[in-house]
Amino acid sequence: MRALLLCSCLALLPRPAGAQPFLRLRPSPSDNLPVKDIVEHPDPEYDPKEQDLDERTLRKKLGGHFDPGFMAVAAPGNASGAAAARGRAALPAELRRLEPGPRLRLGKKARRKVLQWLWAHTRCPVLYAWKDLGVRFWPRYIKEGNCLAERSCSLPEGMFCKPVRSVTKTFLRWHCQGWSSQKYCTWIPVQYPLIAECKCSC
């Protein structure tokens, strides 16, 4: 699986004394998801100002890419959907078709309990949590997925939940070019990859 990861780096170019470095966005291919925290230039001079954060203008600029299921303008309640998703997930068809060996006779209720136990120990849900991307992204908050990595997902042990599919969401990124009073800043669209599916694998 290849995914475009968004990274931010400072290009330190030859410049006059006292001039500020400019921020450059560069997408970089990587197999590592979720996206690692982006190292930002700490100077607030590179932050958008209040007039640059008008929600109506930014919603219009983002257009149909705004997905309220995965992005939020204000800080959402950080209620984890992982436990709820685990409890309501139905048994997959391949597991329901699984039959015990001829030496093991199980009633319907016992068979259902065995399959539920097996599913609880081998399934790989996507665990979602809200992440603050900072003031230089709009919307600022993204619901990011992770694969459960605390324990093995196989019997016998040895396999772990890993990302097998990703989706991209379009955000706006505050991007500055130039130095000091000569710099030019604007919102540009960027794609942010998110884990969409996890699978038990080696």
SVG drawing of the C-alpha trace seen along z (x, -y; Angstrom):
<svg xmlns="http://www.w3.org/2000/svg" viewBox="-28 -44 51 81">
<polyline fill="none" stroke="black" stroke-width="0.4" points="0.0,0.0 1.4,-3.3 0.1,-6.5 1.0,-10.1 2.0,-11.5 2.0,-15.2 5.2,-16.6 6.3,-20.1 9.9,-21.1 11.8,-24.4 13.9,-25.3 16.8,-27.2 17.8,-29.2 20.5,-31.9 18.8,-35.1 19.6,-38.5 20.6,-38.7 17.5,-38.6 15.2,-37.3 12.8,-34.5 12.9,-31.0 9.8,-30.2 7.6,-27.2 7.4,-24.6 4.9,-21.8 6.2,-18.7 4.1,-15.4 6.3,-12.4 5.4,-8.7 5.5,-6.4 4.0,-3.1 3.7,-4.5 0.2,-5.5 -1.2,-7.3 0.6,-10.5 3.3,-11.5 3.0,-14.9 4.2,-17.6 7.0,-19.8 6.0,-23.4 8.0,-26.6 7.3,-28.1 7.2,-31.7 3.5,-32.9 4.2,-35.2 3.5,-32.2 0.1,-31.5 -3.1,-32.7 -4.6,-35.8 -8.1,-36.2 -9.3,-37.6 -7.9,-34.5 -10.0,-32.2 -13.5,-33.2 -15.5,-30.0 -17.9,-30.9 -15.0,-31.8 -13.1,-28.6 -16.1,-26.4 -16.7,-27.9 -13.0,-27.3 -13.1,-23.7 -16.4,-23.1 -17.7,-19.5 -14.5,-18.1 -15.8,-19.1 -16.6,-15.8 -18.2,-16.3 -17.6,-12.6 -13.9,-13.1 -13.2,-16.8 -14.4,-19.4 -13.8,-23.2 -14.2,-23.3 -12.7,-20.8 -15.0,-17.8 -15.6,-15.6 -12.9,-13.0 -15.3,-10.1 -13.5,-7.0 -15.5,-5.0 -13.3,-2.0 -15.1,-0.2 -18.5,-0.9 -17.4,0.4 -16.0,3.5 -19.3,4.3 -21.6,3.9 -19.5,5.5 -21.2,8.5 -19.5,11.8 -18.0,11.9 -19.5,14.3 -16.3,16.4 -16.4,16.9 -20.1,17.8 -19.4,20.5 -16.6,22.0 -17.4,25.5 -15.8,27.4 -13.9,30.6 -15.8,34.0 -14.6,34.8 -16.1,31.7 -19.8,31.6 -21.3,28.2 -24.9,27.1 -26.0,23.8 -25.5,21.7 -22.1,23.1 -21.0,22.8 -22.1,19.1 -20.1,18.4 -17.0,20.0 -17.2,18.0 -17.9,14.8 -14.8,15.5 -12.7,16.2 -13.9,13.0 -13.2,10.9 -9.6,12.1 -8.8,11.9 -10.7,9.0 -8.9,5.8 -11.1,2.7 -10.0,-0.8 -9.7,-2.7 -10.6,-6.4 -9.7,-9.4 -9.8,-13.1 -6.5,-14.8 -5.6,-18.6 -3.7,-19.5 -3.0,-23.0 -4.1,-26.4 -2.3,-26.1 -4.9,-23.5 -8.5,-24.0 -10.6,-22.3 -8.3,-22.1 -9.5,-18.7 -9.3,-15.3 -10.7,-12.0 -7.7,-9.7 -7.7,-5.9 -5.2,-3.5 -4.9,0.3 -5.0,2.2 -1.4,3.1 -1.5,4.0 -1.8,7.8 -1.5,10.4 -4.6,11.0 -3.9,14.6 -4.1,18.1 -1.4,19.1 0.1,15.7 2.5,14.0 0.3,11.9 -0.7,8.3 -3.3,5.8 -1.9,3.7 -3.3,1.1 -4.4,2.5 -6.5,-0.3 -6.4,-4.1 -8.6,-7.0 -7.6,-10.6 -9.4,-13.7 -8.8,-17.2 -8.0,-19.9 -6.8,-23.5 -3.2,-24.2 -1.9,-27.7 1.2,-28.1 3.7,-30.9 6.4,-31.8 9.0,-34.5 10.5,-36.2 9.4,-38.7 7.2,-41.5 7.8,-40.2 6.2,-36.9 2.9,-35.8 0.5,-33.4 -2.6,-31.7 -4.8,-28.6 -4.0,-25.7 -5.7,-22.3 -3.7,-19.3 -4.6,-15.6 -4.3,-13.9 -4.3,-10.0 -6.3,-8.1 -6.4,-4.4 -9.7,-3.0 -9.2,0.7 -7.0,2.9 -6.2,6.6 -4.5,9.4 -1.2,10.1 2.4,11.0"/>
</svg>
